[in-house]
Amino acid sequence: MHVAIFLAVYMVVGTLCFYNLRPQMKGEKTNAIIDTVYFCIVTMATVGYGDLVPDSVLTKLLACVFAFTGLALVGLVLSRAADALVKKHEDLLVKALQMYQSCGPSEETNKEVKIKGVRYKCLLVFMLLVVLIITGTTFLATVEKLDLIDAFYCVCITITTLGYGDQSFKTKGGRVFAVFWILISTITLAQFFAYVAELKTESRHRELFERVLGRKMTEDDLEKADVNDDSSLETAEFILYMLQEMGKISKEDISLVKEELERLDADQSRTLSASDIMVQADKVALPM
């Protein structure tokens, strides 16, 4: 939602600014509104054909601002995609642990928690990307009158955001098409590579789940996890050990947390109480 709002604000503000400053732009012009929206899209997507460029100090400075803002928008989109990937991984871990507690390790359970659908999403986005490439190539060849090789070449340098500038959209209809096609194509390509990265991590996820679901606790594991040395595991001890085995935390992380607990534990009871917190608060309140 935030990304959509950011994109809408970017496009509205950019269109208004460059529309009013259009006389200070040089290059191949068609229609005032179409050209300004087209310029904003090309700038945000970091394509930068060079067919429409700033020609004054003000427009150049404004273009710099919008170039960095466009990169920030792209970074925000990629950040949200990365967050979604991490969130999915964490959800699958929780699901694996819940299945382990309810069903125990079994071949059927292992199959159930395997990551599915990534290959289909990757294939679907790839097919969409192929359709967009064919559509763009056909449009450039028929409307912009480029030969087939130049049209395909322009499509490739556009969706990869290279934008050499020797081939671009020059007609009014071409730029209207480009406003939507460039945005959809560049996002689709980025999404395709995101799914490829997710596909690459699928095998590691599967190995992790199989280890979580299939491993049985041994006496050696019990000894390693028994922080209190009482020959039994409390819930916290078990969770810490499992997280450590999964690689989510390290021994150094646990040591740092234990040191902080010891610092706060004023009565050395190995537990934190309200009195411990009050003692620490009094120490902070004492004048130096």
C-alpha positions in Angstrom: 0.0 0.0 0.0 2.8 2.4 1.0 4.7 1.6 -2.3 1.5 2.4 -4.3 1.0 5.7 -2.6 4.7 6.6 -3.0 4.5 5.7 -6.7 1.3 7.8 -7.2 2.8 10.8 -5.4 6.0 10.4 -7.5 4.1 10.3 -10.8 1.8 13.2 -9.9 4.5 15.5 -8.6 6.9 14.6 -11.4 4.3 15.2 -14.1 3.2 18.6 -12.7 6.8 19.7 -12.3 8.1 18.7 -15.7 4.9 19.7 -17.5 5.4 23.3 -16.3 9.1 23.1 -17.2 8.6 21.4 -20.6 10.0 24.4 -22.5 13.2 23.8 -20.6 13.5 20.3 -21.9 15.1 19.3 -25.2 14.7 16.3 -27.4 12.0 14.7 -29.5 8.6 16.0 -28.2 5.1 14.8 -29.0 2.4 15.8 -26.5 3.0 17.8 -23.3 1.3 15.4 -20.8 2.4 12.3 -22.6 6.0 13.4 -22.7 6.1 14.4 -19.0 4.6 11.1 -17.8 6.9 9.2 -20.2 9.9 11.1 -18.9 9.0 10.3 -15.3 8.6 6.6 -16.0 11.9 6.5 -17.9 13.6 8.3 -15.0 12.1 6.1 -12.3 12.9 2.9 -14.1 16.5 4.1 -14.6 16.2 3.5 -18.4 17.4 7.0 -19.4 17.1 6.8 -23.2 18.3 10.4 -23.7 15.6 11.2 -26.2 14.0 13.7 -23.8 16.5 15.5 -21.5 16.7 18.6 -19.2 18.1 21.7 -20.8 18.3 24.2 -17.9 19.9 24.4 -14.5 16.5 24.1 -12.8 15.3 21.0 -14.8 18.7 19.3 -14.4 18.6 19.8 -10.6 15.0 18.6 -10.5 15.9 15.6 -12.6 18.7 14.7 -10.1 16.1 14.8 -7.3 13.7 12.6 -9.2 16.4 10.2 -10.2 17.4 9.5 -6.6 13.8 9.4 -5.5 13.1 6.9 -8.3 16.0 4.7 -7.1 14.6 5.0 -3.5 11.3 3.8 -4.8 12.9 0.8 -6.6 14.9 0.1 -3.4 11.6 0.2 -1.4 10.0 -2.4 -3.7 13.0 -4.7 -3.5 13.1 -4.3 0.3 9.4 -5.3 0.5 10.1 -8.3 -1.7 13.0 -9.3 0.6 10.9 -8.9 3.7 8.2 -11.0 2.2 10.7 -13.8 1.5 12.1 -13.7 5.0 8.5 -13.7 6.5 7.6 -16.7 4.4 10.7 -18.5 5.6 9.9 -17.8 9.2 6.2 -18.8 8.7 7.4 -22.1 7.3 9.7 -22.7 10.2 6.9 -22.1 12.7 4.7 -24.5 10.6 7.4 -27.1 10.7 7.8 -26.9 14.5 4.0 -27.1 15.0 3.8 -30.2 12.8 6.7 -31.7 14.7 4.8 -31.2 18.0 1.5 -32.5 16.7 2.5 -35.3 14.4 6.0 -36.2 15.1 8.6 -36.9 12.5 7.3 -38.8 9.5 7.8 -39.1 5.8 4.3 -37.8 5.2 4.9 -34.7 7.3 8.2 -34.1 5.6 6.5 -34.1 2.2 3.8 -31.7 3.5 6.2 -29.0 4.6 8.3 -29.0 1.4 8.2 -25.6 -0.3 5.8 -25.8 -3.2 4.6 -23.4 -5.8 7.9 -21.5 -6.3 8.6 -23.2 -9.6 5.1 -22.5 -10.9 5.4 -18.9 -9.9 8.8 -18.7 -11.6 7.5 -20.3 -14.7 4.4 -18.1 -14.8 6.4 -14.9 -14.5 8.8 -16.1 -17.1 5.9 -16.7 -19.5 4.6 -13.2 -18.8 8.1 -11.8 -19.4 8.2 -13.6 -22.8 4.8 -12.2 -23.7 5.9 -8.7 -22.7 9.1 -9.1 -24.8 7.1 -10.3 -27.8 4.5 -7.5 -27.4 7.2 -4.8 -27.1 9.1 -6.1 -30.1 6.0 -6.3 -32.2 4.9 -2.8 -31.2 8.3 -1.2 -31.9 8.4 -3.0 -35.3 4.9 -2.0 -36.4 4.3 1.4 -34.7 7.9 2.8 -34.3 8.9 1.2 -37.7 12.1 -0.4 -36.4 13.4 -3.5 -38.0 12.9 -6.7 -36.0 16.5 -6.9 -34.7 16.5 -3.2 -33.6 13.0 -3.7 -32.0 14.1 -6.7 -30.0 17.4 -4.9 -29.1 15.4 -1.9 -27.8 13.2 -4.2 -25.8 16.1 -5.9 -24.1 18.0 -2.7 -23.2 14.8 -1.2 -21.9 13.6 -4.0 -19.5 17.2 -4.4 -18.2 17.2 -0.6 -17.6 20.3 -0.1 -19.7 18.8 2.4 -22.1 21.7 3.2 -24.4 19.5 5.8 -26.2 20.1 4.8 -29.8 16.6 3.3 -30.0 13.6 4.5 -28.1 9.9 5.4 -28.3 9.5 8.5 -30.5 5.8 8.7 -31.5 2.9 9.8 -29.4 1.3 6.4 -29.4 4.6 4.8 -28.7 5.2 6.8 -25.6 1.7 6.1 -24.3 2.4 2.4 -24.8 5.9 2.8 -23.2 4.4 4.4 -20.0 2.6 1.2 -19.1 4.9 -1.3 -20.9 8.2 -0.1 -19.3 6.7 -0.1 -15.8 5.2 -3.6 -16.1 8.2 -5.1 -17.9 10.9 -3.8 -15.5 8.8 -4.9 -12.5 8.2 -8.3 -14.1 11.9 -8.9 -14.7 12.7 -7.9 -11.2 10.0 -10.3 -9.9 11.3 -13.1 -12.1 14.8 -12.8 -10.6 13.3 -12.6 -7.1 11.5 -15.9 -7.7 14.8 -17.4 -9.2 16.5 -16.5 -5.9 13.7 -18.0 -3.9 13.9 -21.1 -6.0 17.6 -21.4 -5.3 17.0 -21.3 -1.6 14.2 -23.9 -1.7 16.6 -26.8 -1.3 18.2 -25.3 1.7 14.8 -24.7 3.2 13.8 -28.3 2.6 17.0 -29.6 4.3 16.3 -27.4 7.2 12.7 -28.6 7.6 13.7 -32.2 7.3 16.3 -31.7 10.0 13.8 -30.0 12.3 11.1 -32.6 11.6 13.1 -35.7 11.4 15.8 -35.3 14.1 15.3 -37.1 17.4 16.7 -35.8 20.7 19.6 -37.8 22.0 21.3 -37.8 25.4 24.2 -35.8 23.9 21.7 -33.2 22.7 20.1 -33.1 26.2 23.5 -32.5 27.8 24.3 -29.7 25.3 21.0 -28.0 25.8 20.9 -28.4 29.6 22.1 -24.9 30.5 21.0 -25.3 34.2 22.7 -28.7 34.6 19.6 -30.3 36.2 19.3 -33.2 33.7 16.1 -31.8 32.3 15.1 -29.2 29.7 12.9 -26.3 30.4 11.0 -24.7 27.5 13.4 -21.8 27.2 16.4 -24.2 27.1 14.8 -26.3 24.4 13.9 -23.3 22.3 17.4 -21.9 22.6 19.0 -25.2 21.6 16.7 -25.6 18.6 17.3 -22.1 17.4 21.0 -22.6 17.7 20.8 -25.9 15.7 18.9 -24.1 13.0 21.5 -21.4 12.8 19.2 -18.7 13.8 21.4 -17.7 16.8 24.9 -18.4 17.8 26.7 -19.3 21.1 28.0 -15.7 21.1 24.5 -14.3 20.9 23.5 -16.5 23.9 26.6 -15.4 25.9 25.8 -11.7 25.3 22.3 -12.2 26.5 23.4 -14.2 29.6 25.9 -11.4 30.5 23.1 -8.9 30.3 21.0 -11.0 32.6 23.8 -11.3 35.1 24.3 -7.6 35.0 20.6 -6.9 35.7 20.4 -9.8 38.3 21.2 -7.7 41.4 20.6 -10.6 44.0 22.3 -13.2 41.8 19.3 -15.5 41.9 19.5 -16.2 38.2 16.1 -14.7 37.7 14.9 -11.2 37.1 12.4 -9.7 39.5 10.9 -6.2 40.2 13.4 -5.7 43.0 16.3 -6.3 40.5 14.9 -3.7 38.2 14.4 -1.2 41.0 18.0 -1.7 42.1 19.2 -1.0 38.6 17.0 2.1 38.4 18.4 3.4 41.7 21.9 3.0 40.4 21.1 5.0 37.3 19.4 7.7 39.4 22.4 8.1 41.7 24.4 11.3 40.9 27.8 10.8 39.5 
